[in-house]
Amino acid sequence: MPRPAAFGLSLLAALSVTVSAARAQGEAAPIPPACTAFDWSLMRELAWFSAPGLGEVASGATVAADMPGAVLKLRPDAEVEFPVPPSKEPAPGTYGGILRFPALTTPGLYQVTLSEDAWIDVSQDGKTARPPTAFTVKRDCPTIRKSVRYQFGTTPILIEVSGAKRDAIKIAIAPAE
């Protein structure tokens, strides 16, 4: 399992290559101002969510430790068996899903980022929701909607998404920068 520092360096290297390639091809699109106005930088997540070929996973899946982001396929909230009851009642007709991340090698501050409006509940014991330490939301950014920070230990992470208006959402988890 990669260490967060090495993981971060490899992601920054990949981001640099992606940005350089786009500039070389003259395809670098301007970043909407709202996407740079979050309370902390989400440029890394913006690159992940904008990249072609972002992996797709079904609700209930466990992603690989080196997979920072994915498209989570959601189901109607009423059909999802949430291990931890959502802390906010999902509206009728919305979608939800569950995503699992393997145990972290290093405890610390991490952020969970979503591409669309939805509610996030996170647990490391599979029974209780972990309170966030901070969050940032921008409705005018077309690529990222919300990022929520949590203090994590070294046990597996369960992320529950509920109240989404669409049946798929991009999601990422990474150490806070």
Protein Blocks (a to p, Z undefined) as FASTA:
>chain_A
ZZfklmmmmmmmmmmmmmmmmmmnopaccddfklmmcfbdcklmmmmmmpghiacddehi
acdfklmbdcdddddfklpccfbacfbdcdehiacddddddddfbgcddddddfbdcddd
ddfkopaccddfbdcddfkbmkbmbdcdddddfbdcddddehiabfbdcddddddZZ
